[in-house]
Amino acid sequence: MATMQECRSALDKLSDNLAQADDDGVRSAASLDRSLSCHITDLDVTFTGRLADGRIDVRDTFDGPPRERAEIRLAMTGDDLVAMVGGELNFARSWASGRVRLEAGFRDLIRLRKLL
């Protein structure tokens, strides 16, 4: 099982990957300015912050599910987060099977599909 620090490192790596994206579609999707939460279900911890300026800025971490409804909401196990960021787990298949949950407004989902 991934640790809280490994999950935080995976979010930082994802942020770096977004910032270095060469594709115009990915850069456009990453340029959203939205509140973000990522609930790590097996650790029962939530990272909150913002997706802005092509980066994920994690601002807070707390125990339990998200306290407030972020504009973009992710939920998955720590191992799945680490595997996705490491390229070992396909996001689209995981989302379609319910292994990973992503909730956002319809327009945001359309733009986010380019990231994931």
GISUL-V326720 format. One record per run of one state. SS is the DSSP state (H for helix, E for strand, C for the rest). FROM is the first residue (numbers start at 1). TO is the last residue. Records with the same first field share a line. If there is no record, write none. Layout:
SS->FROM-TO + FROM-TO
This chain:
C->1-3 + 20-23 + 31-33 + 41-44 + 53-54 + 64-71 + 77-77 + 86-90 + 98-100 + 105-105 + 113-116
H->4-19 + 24-30 + 78-85 + 91-97 + 106-112
E->34-40 + 45-52 + 55-63 + 72-76 + 101-104
